[in-house]
Amino acid sequence: MDFWLSFLPIIIYILLIIILIIGIILGIKSIITINKVEKVVDDVNEKVESLNSLFQIVDFTADKLVSITDKVVDGISSFASRLFFKKKKNKKEDEEDE
């Protein structure tokens, strides 16, 4: 029994030291990996920012095209409504005159 009381703490200390060393190694490797990922993210961010002006031009062009299209559609719909409502008004006036 005395053997186990002196042997088990030594085994536990050795295992704890091994776990501590593995934790330190994993921590260092994770820091290195995070630094690499940060460099990649910064590179991608720079490339996206360089395309930002292009996106603004596309957005501005799309807005202008939408506004022009809206004006054309409004004009056509108002013209069509004038034609149809004018005919109905003329029919009502003719019926009232009779």
LUMVONU-330757 format. One record per residue (C-alpha): chain; x, y, z. Coordinates in nm, 3 decimals. Layout:
// LUMVONU-330757
<rec><chaine>A</chaine><u>X</u><v>Y</v><w>Z</w></rec>
...
// end
This chain:
// LUMVONU-330757
<rec><chaine>A</chaine><u>0.000</u><v>0.000</v><w>0.000</w></rec>
<rec><chaine>A</chaine><u>0.286</u><v>0.236</v><w>0.072</w></rec>
<rec><chaine>A</chaine><u>0.409</u><v>0.170</v><w>-0.279</w></rec>
<rec><chaine>A</chaine><u>0.081</u><v>0.296</v><w>-0.430</w></rec>
<rec><chaine>A</chaine><u>0.076</u><v>0.601</v><w>-0.207</w></rec>
<rec><chaine>A</chaine><u>0.416</u><v>0.707</v><w>-0.329</w></rec>
<rec><chaine>A</chaine><u>0.382</u><v>0.586</v><w>-0.690</w></rec>
<rec><chaine>A</chaine><u>0.040</u><v>0.733</v><w>-0.784</w></rec>
<rec><chaine>A</chaine><u>0.123</u><v>1.098</v><w>-0.708</w></rec>
<rec><chaine>A</chaine><u>0.434</u><v>1.068</v><w>-0.925</w></rec>
<rec><chaine>A</chaine><u>0.224</u><v>0.929</v><w>-1.215</w></rec>
<rec><chaine>A</chaine><u>-0.037</u><v>1.203</v><w>-1.169</w></rec>
<rec><chaine>A</chaine><u>0.231</u><v>1.476</v><w>-1.167</w></rec>
<rec><chaine>A</chaine><u>0.389</u><v>1.334</v><w>-1.483</w></rec>
<rec><chaine>A</chaine><u>0.051</u><v>1.321</v><w>-1.659</w></rec>
<rec><chaine>A</chaine><u>-0.029</u><v>1.678</v><w>-1.550</w></rec>
<rec><chaine>A</chaine><u>0.307</u><v>1.797</v><w>-1.684</w></rec>
<rec><chaine>A</chaine><u>0.237</u><v>1.622</v><w>-2.016</w></rec>
<rec><chaine>A</chaine><u>-0.110</u><v>1.780</v><w>-2.037</w></rec>
<rec><chaine>A</chaine><u>0.038</u><v>2.122</v><w>-1.956</w></rec>
<rec><chaine>A</chaine><u>0.302</u><v>2.085</v><w>-2.229</w></rec>
<rec><chaine>A</chaine><u>0.038</u><v>1.975</v><w>-2.483</w></rec>
<rec><chaine>A</chaine><u>-0.180</u><v>2.273</v><w>-2.385</w></rec>
<rec><chaine>A</chaine><u>0.110</u><v>2.514</v><w>-2.432</w></rec>
<rec><chaine>A</chaine><u>0.191</u><v>2.365</v><w>-2.774</w></rec>
<rec><chaine>A</chaine><u>-0.173</u><v>2.384</v><w>-2.885</w></rec>
<rec><chaine>A</chaine><u>-0.195</u><v>2.744</v><w>-2.762</w></rec>
<rec><chaine>A</chaine><u>0.113</u><v>2.847</v><w>-2.958</w></rec>
<rec><chaine>A</chaine><u>-0.011</u><v>2.671</v><w>-3.273</w></rec>
<rec><chaine>A</chaine><u>-0.353</u><v>2.835</v><w>-3.240</w></rec>
<rec><chaine>A</chaine><u>-0.193</u><v>3.179</v><w>-3.204</w></rec>
<rec><chaine>A</chaine><u>0.013</u><v>3.115</v><w>-3.520</w></rec>
<rec><chaine>A</chaine><u>-0.299</u><v>2.999</v><w>-3.706</w></rec>
<rec><chaine>A</chaine><u>-0.499</u><v>3.301</v><w>-3.592</w></rec>
<rec><chaine>A</chaine><u>-0.221</u><v>3.532</v><w>-3.714</w></rec>
<rec><chaine>A</chaine><u>-0.227</u><v>3.364</v><w>-4.057</w></rec>
<rec><chaine>A</chaine><u>-0.606</u><v>3.392</v><w>-4.075</w></rec>
<rec><chaine>A</chaine><u>-0.584</u><v>3.759</v><w>-3.979</w></rec>
<rec><chaine>A</chaine><u>-0.339</u><v>3.822</v><w>-4.264</w></rec>
<rec><chaine>A</chaine><u>-0.573</u><v>3.652</v><w>-4.511</w></rec>
<rec><chaine>A</chaine><u>-0.872</u><v>3.851</v><w>-4.385</w></rec>
<rec><chaine>A</chaine><u>-0.677</u><v>4.176</v><w>-4.413</w></rec>
<rec><chaine>A</chaine><u>-0.576</u><v>4.088</v><w>-4.770</w></rec>
<rec><chaine>A</chaine><u>-0.936</u><v>4.009</v><w>-4.866</w></rec>
<rec><chaine>A</chaine><u>-1.053</u><v>4.329</v><w>-4.699</w></rec>
<rec><chaine>A</chaine><u>-0.804</u><v>4.536</v><w>-4.902</w></rec>
<rec><chaine>A</chaine><u>-0.920</u><v>4.372</v><w>-5.225</w></rec>
<rec><chaine>A</chaine><u>-1.286</u><v>4.436</v><w>-5.144</w></rec>
<rec><chaine>A</chaine><u>-1.211</u><v>4.799</v><w>-5.060</w></rec>
<rec><chaine>A</chaine><u>-1.036</u><v>4.838</v><w>-5.395</w></rec>
<rec><chaine>A</chaine><u>-1.357</u><v>4.722</v><w>-5.564</w></rec>
<rec><chaine>A</chaine><u>-1.573</u><v>4.953</v><w>-5.352</w></rec>
<rec><chaine>A</chaine><u>-1.564</u><v>5.232</v><w>-5.611</w></rec>
<rec><chaine>A</chaine><u>-1.679</u><v>4.990</v><w>-5.879</w></rec>
<rec><chaine>A</chaine><u>-1.971</u><v>4.884</v><w>-5.660</w></rec>
<rec><chaine>A</chaine><u>-2.065</u><v>5.249</v><w>-5.606</w></rec>
<rec><chaine>A</chaine><u>-2.065</u><v>5.311</v><w>-5.983</w></rec>
<rec><chaine>A</chaine><u>-2.283</u><v>5.006</v><w>-6.043</w></rec>
<rec><chaine>A</chaine><u>-2.520</u><v>5.115</v><w>-5.766</w></rec>
<rec><chaine>A</chaine><u>-2.544</u><v>5.470</v><w>-5.902</w></rec>
<rec><chaine>A</chaine><u>-2.608</u><v>5.341</v><w>-6.256</w></rec>
<rec><chaine>A</chaine><u>-2.875</u><v>5.099</v><w>-6.136</w></rec>
<rec><chaine>A</chaine><u>-3.049</u><v>5.377</v><w>-5.939</w></rec>
<rec><chaine>A</chaine><u>-3.055</u><v>5.605</v><w>-6.245</w></rec>
<rec><chaine>A</chaine><u>-3.187</u><v>5.327</v><w>-6.468</w></rec>
<rec><chaine>A</chaine><u>-3.460</u><v>5.248</v><w>-6.217</w></rec>
<rec><chaine>A</chaine><u>-3.564</u><v>5.612</v><w>-6.194</w></rec>
<rec><chaine>A</chaine><u>-3.574</u><v>5.646</v><w>-6.574</w></rec>
<rec><chaine>A</chaine><u>-3.772</u><v>5.324</v><w>-6.607</w></rec>
<rec><chaine>A</chaine><u>-4.017</u><v>5.441</v><w>-6.340</w></rec>
<rec><chaine>A</chaine><u>-4.074</u><v>5.769</v><w>-6.526</w></rec>
<rec><chaine>A</chaine><u>-4.133</u><v>5.588</v><w>-6.855</w></rec>
<rec><chaine>A</chaine><u>-4.376</u><v>5.343</v><w>-6.697</w></rec>
<rec><chaine>A</chaine><u>-4.561</u><v>5.627</v><w>-6.521</w></rec>
<rec><chaine>A</chaine><u>-4.589</u><v>5.816</v><w>-6.848</w></rec>
<rec><chaine>A</chaine><u>-4.719</u><v>5.515</v><w>-7.039</w></rec>
<rec><chaine>A</chaine><u>-4.968</u><v>5.426</v><w>-6.766</w></rec>
<rec><chaine>A</chaine><u>-5.096</u><v>5.783</v><w>-6.742</w></rec>
<rec><chaine>A</chaine><u>-5.134</u><v>5.796</v><w>-7.121</w></rec>
<rec><chaine>A</chaine><u>-5.322</u><v>5.466</v><w>-7.122</w></rec>
<rec><chaine>A</chaine><u>-5.545</u><v>5.575</v><w>-6.834</w></rec>
<rec><chaine>A</chaine><u>-5.626</u><v>5.901</v><w>-7.013</w></rec>
<rec><chaine>A</chaine><u>-5.733</u><v>5.709</v><w>-7.321</w></rec>
<rec><chaine>A</chaine><u>-5.957</u><v>5.466</v><w>-7.133</w></rec>
<rec><chaine>A</chaine><u>-6.109</u><v>5.716</v><w>-6.890</w></rec>
<rec><chaine>A</chaine><u>-6.166</u><v>5.971</v><w>-7.165</w></rec>
<rec><chaine>A</chaine><u>-6.373</u><v>5.719</v><w>-7.359</w></rec>
<rec><chaine>A</chaine><u>-6.579</u><v>5.642</v><w>-7.048</w></rec>
<rec><chaine>A</chaine><u>-6.631</u><v>6.013</v><w>-6.981</w></rec>
<rec><chaine>A</chaine><u>-6.735</u><v>6.070</v><w>-7.340</w></rec>
<rec><chaine>A</chaine><u>-6.983</u><v>5.784</v><w>-7.317</w></rec>
<rec><chaine>A</chaine><u>-7.130</u><v>5.926</v><w>-6.995</w></rec>
<rec><chaine>A</chaine><u>-7.157</u><v>6.275</v><w>-7.148</w></rec>
<rec><chaine>A</chaine><u>-7.328</u><v>6.130</v><w>-7.457</w></rec>
<rec><chaine>A</chaine><u>-7.576</u><v>5.944</v><w>-7.238</w></rec>
<rec><chaine>A</chaine><u>-7.646</u><v>6.258</v><w>-7.034</w></rec>
<rec><chaine>A</chaine><u>-7.698</u><v>6.466</v><w>-7.348</w></rec>
<rec><chaine>A</chaine><u>-7.960</u><v>6.226</v><w>-7.477</w></rec>
// end
